[in-house]
Amino acid sequence: MRLAGKRAIVTGGAGGIGRATAAAFAAEGASVAVLDLDEAGAQAVAESITSSGGTAIALSVDVSDEAAVASAVEAVVARFGGLDVVFNNAGVARRTTAVETALADWELSFAVNVRSIFLMCKYAIPHLEAAGGGSIVNTGSGWGLKGGARALPYCASKGAVVNMTRALAIDHGPANIRVNSINPGDTDTGMLRSEAAQIGWTEDAFLADAADRPLRRMARPEEIAAAVVFLASDEASFVTGSALVVDGGGIA
């Protein structure tokens, strides 16, 4: 029970990596607030946790909206009595070049992938400080550490996540708040599969290409969740400002 007694927020918690991490947090003893724009999806994850004996609530939140984030954080703290862990996982992927990218898609990518992390940290960090410290994990990407084809808004926004994480770690380390990024390779989620249509590939061809790495397969969401649990737990008590890559050797 590596997170026994901890109170956690998971954004983008309705599916994929968020869903797997919410379940893993609960299995390790945390009370979990599942935040997602998809209200029904978030509720389903929370109900799955509570039906297994865990503690969870669901909130429908647009994490790119300041008032919504501020309200959600206060609701979680009121329900759980405090906050110890934040997993900033909400994200979108737009697979376009600079010429192909609509301004609206560029702005959406930064609103969901970057602004949401800033806002959640702005309103969550005072509560982490009040608890004597805590852990923040931000979802970056392998493509936040290297370039990728036809993914300019995604690569740019995830690069911002990685370096924002470092700055947060520097600013809030003295308050015993650790901030790290988790940087997955291709993981079998709905978002990944949607990318095939964006670039005009068949799903089978796209998934085969995603598996082209030393371990010869994509990640399962549960494998990324396991790494997030580590970063959130006291096992990573001296880990901050890091960019943990979990990609089956893709960058290598």
Backbone as CSV, one residue per row, in Angstrom:
resi,resn,N_x,N_y,N_z,CA_x,CA_y,CA_z,C_x,C_y,C_z
1,MET,0.858,-1.204,0.000,0.000,0.000,0.000,0.885,1.241,0.000
2,ARG,1.523,1.495,-1.108,2.510,2.564,-1.194,1.911,3.964,-1.120
3,LEU,0.586,4.078,-1.308,-0.058,5.387,-1.247,-1.134,5.428,-0.158
4,ALA,-0.979,4.607,0.844,-1.979,4.533,1.915,-2.176,5.902,2.558
5,GLY,-3.429,6.325,2.625,-3.757,7.595,3.248,-3.557,8.808,2.369
6,LYS,-3.033,8.630,1.165,-2.812,9.767,0.270,-4.101,10.161,-0.437
7,ARG,-4.197,11.445,-0.768,-5.339,11.979,-1.491,-4.865,12.478,-2.842
8,ALA,-5.463,11.951,-3.916,-4.911,12.169,-5.248,-5.946,12.688,-6.236
9,ILE,-5.459,13.493,-7.172,-6.227,13.927,-8.338,-5.606,13.296,-9.574
10,VAL,-6.450,12.780,-10.472,-6.010,12.288,-11.777,-6.826,13.011,-12.835
11,THR,-6.173,13.800,-13.679,-6.896,14.440,-14.777,-6.814,13.549,-16.010
12,GLY,-7.775,13.715,-16.900,-7.850,12.796,-18.035,-8.060,11.380,-17.546
13,GLY,-8.866,11.248,-16.490,-8.965,9.973,-15.789,-9.986,9.004,-16.344
14,ALA,-10.696,9.367,-17.402,-11.785,8.518,-17.888,-11.318,7.353,-18.750
15,GLY,-10.120,7.413,-19.289,-9.708,6.330,-20.169,-8.206,6.218,-20.286
16,GLY,-7.752,5.116,-20.873,-6.347,4.928,-21.176,-5.463,4.983,-19.954
17,ILE,-4.411,5.777,-20.036,-3.430,5.875,-18.959,-4.063,6.447,-17.696
18,GLY,-4.961,7.416,-17.839,-5.617,8.006,-16.670,-6.438,6.993,-15.910
19,ARG,-7.216,6.217,-16.626,-8.046,5.195,-15.986,-7.179,4.171,-15.271
20,ALA,-6.140,3.701,-15.939,-5.261,2.696,-15.337,-4.561,3.247,-14.106
21,THR,-4.178,4.523,-14.145,-3.479,5.115,-13.007,-4.421,5.358,-11.848
22,ALA,-5.636,5.801,-12.121,-6.609,5.973,-11.039,-6.824,4.654,-10.309
23,ALA,-6.967,3.570,-11.065,-7.149,2.251,-10.463,-5.923,1.830,-9.667
24,ALA,-4.743,2.112,-10.210,-3.506,1.736,-9.517,-3.318,2.546,-8.241
25,PHE,-3.621,3.841,-8.281,-3.552,4.663,-7.073,-4.467,4.092,-5.989
26,ALA,-5.698,3.772,-6.382,-6.656,3.244,-5.408,-6.190,1.908,-4.844
27,ALA,-5.630,1.057,-5.694,-5.139,-0.241,-5.237,-3.994,-0.092,-4.243
28,GLU,-3.274,1.040,-4.336,-2.168,1.300,-3.416,-2.618,2.101,-2.195
29,GLY,-3.925,2.303,-2.033,-4.454,2.896,-0.812,-4.850,4.349,-0.885
30,ALA,-4.750,4.979,-2.053,-5.090,6.397,-2.158,-6.589,6.593,-2.348
31,SER,-7.083,7.731,-1.879,-8.399,8.222,-2.261,-8.207,9.011,-3.552
32,VAL,-9.032,8.742,-4.560,-8.770,9.264,-5.899,-9.937,10.102,-6.404
33,ALA,-9.621,11.305,-6.885,-10.582,12.133,-7.597,-10.298,11.988,-9.085
34,VAL,-11.275,11.474,-9.810,-11.140,11.228,-11.246,-11.735,12.425,-11.985
35,LEU,-10.897,13.203,-12.653,-11.341,14.398,-13.363,-11.275,14.164,-14.860
36,ASP,-12.334,14.516,-15.556,-12.345,14.382,-17.009,-13.497,15.204,-17.560
37,LEU,-13.360,15.665,-18.789,-14.461,16.345,-19.457,-15.606,15.373,-19.718
38,ASP,-15.254,14.099,-19.875,-16.227,13.024,-20.087,-16.805,12.616,-18.734
39,GLU,-17.956,13.197,-18.398,-18.538,12.965,-17.078,-18.902,11.507,-16.860
40,ALA,-19.533,10.879,-17.855,-19.936,9.477,-17.716,-18.727,8.568,-17.587
41,GLY,-17.680,8.865,-18.355,-16.464,8.052,-18.277,-15.787,8.170,-16.936
42,ALA,-15.704,9.394,-16.407,-15.095,9.597,-15.088,-15.900,8.887,-14.011
43,GLN,-17.219,8.965,-14.118,-18.073,8.306,-13.135,-17.896,6.799,-13.182
44,ALA,-17.749,6.243,-14.373,-17.552,4.796,-14.505,-16.254,4.347,-13.840
45,VAL,-15.206,5.139,-13.987,-13.927,4.795,-13.345,-14.070,4.862,-11.831
46,ALA,-14.699,5.929,-11.330,-14.880,6.066,-9.880,-15.723,4.923,-9.326
47,GLU,-16.778,4.558,-10.040,-17.634,3.464,-9.569,-16.902,2.133,-9.580
48,SER,-16.030,1.931,-10.555,-15.228,0.707,-10.596,-14.319,0.617,-9.378
49,ILE,-13.755,1.752,-8.987,-12.881,1.780,-7.809,-13.672,1.523,-6.535
50,THR,-14.789,2.209,-6.385,-15.562,2.051,-5.142,-16.171,0.657,-5.033
51,SER,-16.538,0.060,-6.164,-17.101,-1.288,-6.121,-16.065,-2.326,-5.718
52,SER,-14.786,-1.962,-5.841,-13.703,-2.853,-5.419,-13.208,-2.529,-4.014
53,GLY,-13.911,-1.639,-3.329,-13.562,-1.311,-1.954,-12.711,-0.075,-1.790
54,GLY,-12.424,0.622,-2.884,-11.617,1.829,-2.798,-12.460,3.068,-2.586
55,THR,-11.773,4.206,-2.522,-12.442,5.491,-2.334,-12.172,6.359,-3.546
56,ALA,-13.239,6.824,-4.204,-13.069,7.643,-5.404,-14.288,8.523,-5.615
57,ILE,-14.057,9.665,-6.224,-15.127,10.549,-6.670,-14.836,10.933,-8.114
58,ALA,-15.864,11.353,-8.827,-15.714,11.779,-10.215,-16.180,13.212,-10.362
59,LEU,-15.426,13.988,-11.141,-15.800,15.371,-11.417,-15.641,15.635,-12.909
60,SER,-16.666,16.235,-13.518,-16.561,16.668,-14.905,-15.920,18.053,-14.926
61,VAL,-14.722,18.144,-15.525,-13.952,19.386,-15.465,-13.283,19.654,-16.811
62,ASP,-13.401,20.879,-17.284,-12.584,21.345,-18.399,-11.296,21.884,-17.790
63,VAL,-10.235,21.095,-17.877,-9.001,21.446,-17.160,-8.248,22.600,-17.810
64,SER,-8.736,23.104,-18.931,-8.123,24.296,-19.519,-8.802,25.577,-19.051
65,ASP,-9.852,25.451,-18.221,-10.617,26.590,-17.727,-10.226,26.893,-16.277
66,GLU,-9.772,28.115,-16.027,-9.243,28.448,-14.704,-10.280,28.303,-13.605
67,ALA,-11.462,28.839,-13.816,-12.482,28.766,-12.771,-12.878,27.322,-12.489
68,ALA,-12.954,26.503,-13.534,-13.325,25.096,-13.353,-12.262,24.346,-12.567
69,VAL,-10.994,24.615,-12.858,-9.910,23.942,-12.134,-9.893,24.374,-10.677
70,ALA,-10.005,25.668,-10.429,-10.006,26.166,-9.052,-11.137,25.542,-8.249
71,SER,-12.316,25.466,-8.844,-13.474,24.885,-8.173,-13.278,23.398,-7.909
72,ALA,-12.711,22.691,-8.893,-12.500,21.248,-8.740,-11.515,20.942,-7.625
73,VAL,-10.431,21.691,-7.559,-9.437,21.459,-6.507,-10.067,21.680,-5.136
74,GLU,-10.834,22.749,-5.003,-11.481,23.015,-3.714,-12.478,21.921,-3.355
75,ALA,-13.190,21.394,-4.352,-14.152,20.315,-4.099,-13.452,19.045,-3.625
76,VAL,-12.317,18.742,-4.236,-11.560,17.547,-3.835,-11.036,17.700,-2.413
77,VAL,-10.471,18.865,-2.115,-9.925,19.096,-0.769,-11.031,19.048,0.275
78,ALA,-12.191,19.598,-0.063,-13.310,19.556,0.880,-13.761,18.121,1.130
79,ARG,-13.739,17.298,0.092,-14.202,15.912,0.226,-13.181,15.034,0.944
80,PHE,-11.903,15.181,0.603,-10.868,14.300,1.144,-10.132,14.882,2.344
81,GLY,-10.295,16.177,2.599,-9.618,16.797,3.732,-8.211,17.241,3.446
82,GLY,-7.810,17.231,2.187,-6.457,17.653,1.814,-6.079,17.048,0.486
83,LEU,-4.821,17.260,0.103,-4.335,16.784,-1.191,-2.847,16.469,-1.084
84,ASP,-2.447,15.324,-1.654,-1.050,14.885,-1.579,-0.422,14.598,-2.935
85,VAL,-1.230,14.193,-3.912,-0.712,13.744,-5.208,-1.569,14.326,-6.324
86,VAL,-0.907,14.811,-7.376,-1.607,15.264,-8.573,-0.965,14.605,-9.786
87,PHE,-1.779,13.935,-10.599,-1.321,13.373,-11.867,-1.990,14.154,-12.983
88,ASN,-1.221,15.040,-13.616,-1.716,15.865,-14.720,-1.590,15.082,-16.020
89,ASN,-2.668,14.437,-16.414,-2.609,13.499,-17.525,-3.490,13.878,-18.698
90,ALA,-4.388,14.852,-18.543,-5.270,15.227,-19.650,-4.438,15.649,-20.855
91,GLY,-4.850,15.208,-22.035,-4.078,15.570,-23.215,-4.830,15.315,-24.505
92,VAL,-4.361,15.968,-25.569,-4.873,15.740,-26.918,-3.680,15.597,-27.854
93,ALA,-3.911,14.918,-28.984,-2.863,14.744,-29.991,-3.384,15.224,-31.334
94,ARG,-2.669,16.138,-31.950,-2.992,16.604,-33.293,-1.807,16.287,-34.204
95,ARG,-2.036,15.469,-35.222,-0.973,14.979,-36.093,-0.943,15.794,-37.386
96,THR,-0.283,16.934,-37.342,-0.214,17.835,-38.482,1.151,18.517,-38.538
97,THR,1.537,18.947,-39.745,2.718,19.784,-39.916,2.334,21.244,-39.665
98,ALA,3.320,22.121,-39.723,3.037,23.546,-39.525,2.057,24.056,-40.576
99,VAL,2.251,23.635,-41.827,1.387,24.110,-42.908,-0.039,23.602,-42.730
100,GLU,-0.181,22.383,-42.232,-1.498,21.765,-42.087,-2.240,22.193,-40.826
101,THR,-1.522,22.718,-39.848,-2.119,22.974,-38.542,-3.006,24.205,-38.536
102,ALA,-4.261,24.012,-38.170,-5.159,25.149,-37.962,-4.806,25.815,-36.640
103,LEU,-4.957,27.134,-36.598,-4.641,27.859,-35.369,-5.458,27.327,-34.203
104,ALA,-6.701,26.952,-34.447,-7.549,26.432,-33.367,-6.978,25.146,-32.786
105,ASP,-6.400,24.287,-33.625,-5.805,23.048,-33.128,-4.513,23.311,-32.371
106,TRP,-3.747,24.296,-32.827,-2.537,24.687,-32.091,-2.917,25.183,-30.695
107,GLU,-3.908,26.049,-30.638,-4.311,26.610,-29.350,-4.943,25.551,-28.454
108,LEU,-5.703,24.625,-29.024,-6.280,23.543,-28.237,-5.183,22.674,-27.640
109,SER,-4.164,22.364,-28.427,-3.070,21.516,-27.945,-2.393,22.128,-26.729
110,PHE,-2.149,23.423,-26.772,-1.495,24.072,-25.637,-2.462,24.291,-24.472
111,ALA,-3.742,24.497,-24.768,-4.714,24.664,-23.690,-4.846,23.393,-22.869
112,VAL,-4.952,22.262,-23.543,-5.168,20.996,-22.835,-3.863,20.406,-22.322
113,ASN,-2.807,20.456,-23.117,-1.560,19.778,-22.747,-0.671,20.598,-21.815
114,VAL,-0.786,21.917,-21.875,0.138,22.776,-21.118,-0.598,23.659,-20.107
115,ARG,-1.577,24.441,-20.587,-2.277,25.344,-19.675,-2.924,24.585,-18.514
116,SER,-3.460,23.401,-18.796,-4.123,22.631,-17.741,-3.165,22.283,-16.608
117,ILE,-1.918,21.987,-16.944,-0.930,21.657,-15.912,-0.601,22.899,-15.080
118,PHE,-0.394,24.017,-15.772,-0.154,25.268,-15.051,-1.295,25.562,-14.081
119,LEU,-2.527,25.464,-14.561,-3.679,25.795,-13.717,-3.815,24.837,-12.537
120,MET,-3.657,23.547,-12.800,-3.777,22.579,-11.711,-2.680,22.817,-10.666
121,CYS,-1.480,23.093,-11.117,-0.400,23.371,-10.167,-0.670,24.666,-9.396
122,LYS,-1.158,25.677,-10.078,-1.442,26.960,-9.424,-2.380,26.787,-8.236
123,TYR,-3.406,25.956,-8.421,-4.407,25.821,-7.377,-4.171,24.635,-6.441
124,ALA,-3.405,23.658,-6.889,-3.150,22.486,-6.037,-1.953,22.675,-5.115
125,ILE,-0.936,23.383,-5.574,0.299,23.476,-4.797,0.089,24.058,-3.398
126,PRO,-0.727,25.078,-3.209,-0.938,25.544,-1.822,-1.463,24.447,-0.894
127,HIS,-2.267,23.536,-1.423,-2.785,22.440,-0.598,-1.713,21.377,-0.351
128,LEU,-0.863,21.159,-1.324,0.271,20.246,-1.100,1.195,20.821,-0.026
129,GLU,1.429,22.108,-0.086,2.248,22.755,0.943,1.616,22.586,2.320
130,ALA,0.302,22.761,2.393,-0.398,22.628,3.676,-0.300,21.216,4.223
131,ALA,-0.160,20.244,3.334,-0.036,18.847,3.759,1.396,18.468,4.116
132,GLY,2.314,19.414,3.981,3.712,19.143,4.289,4.523,18.661,3.110
133,GLY,3.942,18.735,1.915,4.640,18.298,0.709,3.771,17.357,-0.092
134,GLY,4.303,16.895,-1.204,3.541,15.986,-2.043,4.253,15.721,-3.338
135,SER,3.525,15.108,-4.264,4.103,14.724,-5.546,3.179,15.136,-6.681
136,ILE,3.768,15.721,-7.708,3.062,16.047,-8.945,3.738,15.274,-10.075
137,VAL,2.938,14.602,-10.881,3.456,13.892,-12.055,2.719,14.437,-13.275
138,ASN,3.487,14.875,-14.267,2.929,15.441,-15.484,3.180,14.504,-16.661
139,THR,2.176,14.289,-17.484,2.359,13.413,-18.637,2.981,14.183,-19.795
140,GLY,4.239,13.829,-20.070,4.915,14.334,-21.251,4.777,13.308,-22.361
141,SER,5.867,13.052,-23.057,5.861,12.085,-24.145,7.292,11.874,-24.611
142,GLY,7.537,10.730,-25.225,8.830,10.564,-25.893,9.049,11.659,-26.909
143,TRP,7.955,12.121,-27.525,8.056,13.197,-28.504,8.128,14.570,-27.846
144,GLY,8.172,14.619,-26.536,8.519,15.849,-25.852,10.014,15.947,-25.626
145,LEU,10.720,14.853,-25.917,12.168,14.780,-25.727,12.918,14.653,-27.046
146,LYS,12.208,14.282,-28.111,12.777,14.211,-29.455,11.679,14.600,-30.432
147,GLY,12.042,14.831,-31.665,11.063,15.227,-32.656,10.269,14.051,-33.188
148,GLY,9.137,14.364,-33.811,8.320,13.353,-34.454,7.687,13.915,-35.710
149,ALA,7.335,13.028,-36.633,6.792,13.459,-37.919,5.308,13.799,-37.821
150,ARG,4.920,14.856,-38.502,3.522,15.267,-38.616,2.850,15.331,-37.246
151,ALA,3.496,15.981,-36.314,2.934,16.099,-34.965,3.415,17.389,-34.299
152,LEU,3.492,18.459,-35.062,4.079,19.694,-34.542,3.388,20.197,-33.279
153,PRO,2.052,20.329,-33.233,1.431,20.848,-32.007,1.678,19.935,-30.813
154,TYR,1.664,18.634,-31.053,1.877,17.671,-29.970,3.309,17.742,-29.461
155,CYS,4.275,17.701,-30.387,5.683,17.751,-29.974,6.004,19.039,-29.228
156,ALA,5.516,20.156,-29.733,5.803,21.446,-29.098,5.193,21.517,-27.709
157,SER,3.955,21.072,-27.577,3.295,21.162,-26.273,3.904,20.193,-25.269
158,LYS,4.280,19.000,-25.707,4.872,18.042,-24.776,6.302,18.441,-24.406
159,GLY,7.014,19.093,-25.305,8.313,19.656,-24.930,8.158,20.704,-23.843
160,ALA,7.103,21.504,-23.940,6.821,22.497,-22.902,6.528,21.827,-21.571
161,VAL,5.810,20.709,-21.600,5.498,19.988,-20.364,6.776,19.539,-19.664
162,VAL,7.699,18.994,-20.430,8.940,18.469,-19.838,9.733,19.579,-19.159
163,ASN,9.861,20.720,-19.808,10.676,21.781,-19.205,9.914,22.538,-18.130
164,MET,8.590,22.659,-18.263,7.788,23.245,-17.198,7.922,22.418,-15.929
165,THR,7.979,21.104,-16.096,8.146,20.211,-14.945,9.433,20.516,-14.198
166,ARG,10.499,20.741,-14.927,11.788,21.060,-14.290,11.697,22.368,-13.503
167,ALA,11.055,23.373,-14.109,10.924,24.667,-13.428,10.078,24.547,-12.165
168,LEU,9.002,23.773,-12.243,8.170,23.554,-11.062,8.949,22.859,-9.953
169,ALA,9.767,21.881,-10.332,10.563,21.159,-9.338,11.523,22.095,-8.621
170,ILE,12.107,23.022,-9.357,13.045,23.979,-8.754,12.309,24.913,-7.796
171,ASP,11.185,25.427,-8.231,10.455,26.413,-7.427,9.887,25.824,-6.142
172,HIS,9.417,24.579,-6.192,8.634,24.053,-5.078,9.316,22.918,-4.311
173,GLY,10.542,22.600,-4.702,11.303,21.620,-3.932,11.502,22.026,-2.477
174,PRO,11.769,23.304,-2.189,11.944,23.696,-0.786,10.713,23.439,0.087
175,ALA,9.540,23.297,-0.538,8.320,22.982,0.216,8.058,21.476,0.248
176,ASN,9.064,20.693,-0.142,8.956,19.236,-0.143,7.923,18.735,-1.157
177,ILE,7.812,19.459,-2.254,6.938,19.039,-3.354,7.820,18.571,-4.501
178,ARG,7.658,17.319,-4.856,8.419,16.737,-5.963,7.583,16.834,-7.240
179,VAL,8.225,17.191,-8.355,7.526,17.327,-9.631,8.344,16.607,-10.706
180,ASN,7.725,15.636,-11.343,8.389,14.836,-12.374,7.467,14.671,-13.573
181,SER,8.067,14.361,-14.713,7.248,14.025,-15.872,7.433,12.557,-16.217
182,ILE,6.340,11.936,-16.643,6.360,10.577,-17.165,6.242,10.719,-18.682
183,ASN,7.108,10.042,-19.415,7.163,10.240,-20.857,6.985,8.904,-21.570
184,PRO,5.725,8.547,-21.839,5.456,7.251,-22.458,5.824,7.227,-23.932
185,GLY,6.108,6.023,-24.398,6.096,5.779,-25.832,4.679,5.415,-26.229
186,ASP,4.508,4.932,-27.453,3.170,4.595,-27.934,2.515,3.572,-27.010
187,THR,1.339,3.914,-26.547,0.594,3.105,-25.585,-0.778,2.813,-26.169
188,ASP,-1.271,1.604,-25.973,-2.511,1.172,-26.605,-3.712,1.827,-25.933
189,THR,-4.053,3.005,-26.417,-5.185,3.774,-25.892,-6.045,4.247,-27.056
190,GLY,-7.225,4.742,-26.731,-8.096,5.297,-27.754,-7.474,6.477,-28.464
191,MET,-6.733,7.308,-27.727,-6.107,8.467,-28.344,-5.080,8.046,-29.383
192,LEU,-4.291,7.014,-29.061,-3.296,6.535,-30.020,-3.985,6.043,-31.285
193,ARG,-5.031,5.260,-31.126,-5.718,4.712,-32.290,-6.343,5.806,-33.149
194,SER,-6.746,6.916,-32.526,-7.335,8.010,-33.299,-6.314,8.672,-34.216
195,GLU,-5.040,8.531,-33.883,-4.004,9.149,-34.699,-3.916,8.519,-36.076
196,ALA,-4.268,7.242,-36.209,-4.218,6.578,-37.507,-5.083,7.314,-38.526
197,ALA,-6.306,7.646,-38.123,-7.206,8.355,-39.031,-6.663,9.741,-39.360
198,GLN,-6.010,10.387,-38.385,-5.507,11.738,-38.616,-4.444,11.781,-39.699
199,ILE,-3.632,10.720,-39.776,-2.560,10.724,-40.775,-2.892,9.862,-41.992
200,GLY,-4.123,9.318,-42.027,-4.566,8.590,-43.204,-4.041,7.179,-43.333
201,TRP,-3.665,6.552,-42.221,-3.207,5.165,-42.228,-4.346,4.257,-41.770
202,THR,-4.256,2.977,-42.167,-5.146,1.997,-41.560,-4.706,1.787,-40.120
203,GLU,-5.637,1.399,-39.275,-5.296,1.193,-37.870,-4.256,0.094,-37.704
204,ASP,-4.378,-0.993,-38.473,-3.422,-2.096,-38.362,-2.012,-1.642,-38.709
205,ALA,-1.879,-0.872,-39.793,-0.555,-0.389,-40.193,0.009,0.564,-39.151
206,PHE,-0.854,1.410,-38.599,-0.399,2.372,-37.603,0.083,1.665,-36.342
207,LEU,-0.667,0.685,-35.875,-0.283,-0.028,-34.660,0.979,-0.849,-34.871
208,ALA,1.147,-1.402,-36.070,2.383,-2.142,-36.364,3.588,-1.210,-36.326
209,ASP,3.428,-0.001,-36.851,4.515,0.978,-36.816,4.809,1.408,-35.380
210,ALA,3.759,1.548,-34.565,3.951,1.947,-33.164,4.729,0.898,-32.384
211,ALA,4.647,-0.359,-32.811,5.344,-1.440,-32.112,6.794,-1.591,-32.562
212,ASP,7.243,-0.755,-33.495,8.604,-0.864,-34.020,9.588,-0.198,-33.066
213,ARG,9.981,-0.961,-32.051,10.914,-0.492,-31.020,11.594,-1.734,-30.454
214,PRO,12.660,-1.589,-29.653,13.389,-2.777,-29.190,12.529,-3.844,-28.532
215,LEU,11.512,-3.480,-27.762,10.678,-4.506,-27.123,9.600,-5.040,-28.058
216,ARG,9.519,-4.488,-29.271,8.648,-5.006,-30.329,7.157,-5.018,-29.968
217,ARG,6.726,-4.032,-29.189,5.309,-3.919,-28.885,5.023,-2.536,-28.327
218,MET,3.749,-2.187,-28.299,3.321,-0.977,-27.613,3.236,-1.244,-26.110
219,ALA,3.104,-0.174,-25.356,2.881,-0.313,-23.914,1.417,-0.579,-23.639
220,ARG,1.164,-1.223,-22.530,-0.183,-1.299,-21.973,-0.353,-0.127,-21.010
221,PRO,-1.540,0.456,-20.899,-1.732,1.572,-19.971,-1.283,1.253,-18.551
222,GLU,-1.461,0.006,-18.122,-1.075,-0.391,-16.766,0.432,-0.286,-16.539
223,GLU,1.210,-0.430,-17.620,2.664,-0.314,-17.469,3.080,1.133,-17.230
224,ILE,2.395,2.061,-17.857,2.671,3.474,-17.594,2.196,3.837,-16.192
225,ALA,1.031,3.316,-15.819,0.492,3.587,-14.486,1.448,3.136,-13.390
226,ALA,2.100,2.003,-13.586,3.037,1.493,-12.574,4.178,2.482,-12.346
227,ALA,4.641,3.114,-13.419,5.723,4.092,-13.284,5.217,5.358,-12.599
228,VAL,3.971,5.743,-12.868,3.401,6.917,-12.198,3.261,6.654,-10.704
229,VAL,2.821,5.470,-10.333,2.721,5.103,-8.911,4.083,5.253,-8.236
230,PHE,5.122,4.776,-8.889,6.471,4.916,-8.324,6.806,6.383,-8.068
231,LEU,6.584,7.243,-9.064,6.917,8.663,-8.907,6.063,9.329,-7.838
232,ALA,4.834,8.880,-7.684,3.939,9.473,-6.682,4.257,9.017,-5.270
233,SER,4.914,7.877,-5.136,5.121,7.254,-3.825,6.419,7.707,-3.178
234,ASP,6.565,7.334,-1.910,7.786,7.657,-1.173,8.988,6.860,-1.667
235,GLU,8.770,5.858,-2.502,9.900,5.153,-3.109,10.722,6.101,-3.980
236,ALA,10.090,7.161,-4.471,10.771,8.158,-5.301,11.042,9.432,-4.507
237,SER,11.301,9.285,-3.217,11.404,10.438,-2.318,12.532,11.409,-2.661
238,PHE,13.531,10.960,-3.425,14.625,11.854,-3.804,14.653,12.063,-5.321
239,VAL,13.504,11.862,-5.951,13.389,12.036,-7.402,12.523,13.248,-7.682
240,THR,13.103,14.274,-8.276,12.329,15.440,-8.683,13.010,16.118,-9.870
241,GLY,12.224,16.735,-10.710,12.752,17.372,-11.901,13.149,16.401,-12.998
242,SER,12.756,15.148,-12.841,13.176,14.127,-13.800,12.177,13.971,-14.928
243,ALA,12.653,13.415,-16.033,11.804,13.071,-17.183,11.952,11.574,-17.386
244,LEU,11.082,10.814,-16.747,11.174,9.350,-16.780,10.581,8.847,-18.092
245,VAL,11.389,8.148,-18.868,10.961,7.629,-20.170,10.514,6.179,-19.996
246,VAL,9.306,5.883,-20.451,8.759,4.519,-20.389,8.250,4.202,-21.787
247,ASP,9.158,3.743,-22.652,8.806,3.663,-24.069,9.307,2.411,-24.780
248,GLY,9.659,1.378,-24.018,10.102,0.151,-24.661,11.362,0.293,-25.485
249,GLY,12.140,1.325,-25.188,13.390,1.547,-25.918,13.261,2.389,-27.163
250,GLY,12.108,3.031,-27.356,11.895,3.804,-28.585,12.899,4.909,-28.804
251,ILE,13.197,5.674,-27.777,14.170,6.752,-27.926,15.576,6.189,-28.128
252,ALA,15.855,5.085,-27.436,17.167,4.461,-27.595,17.413,4.031,-29.033
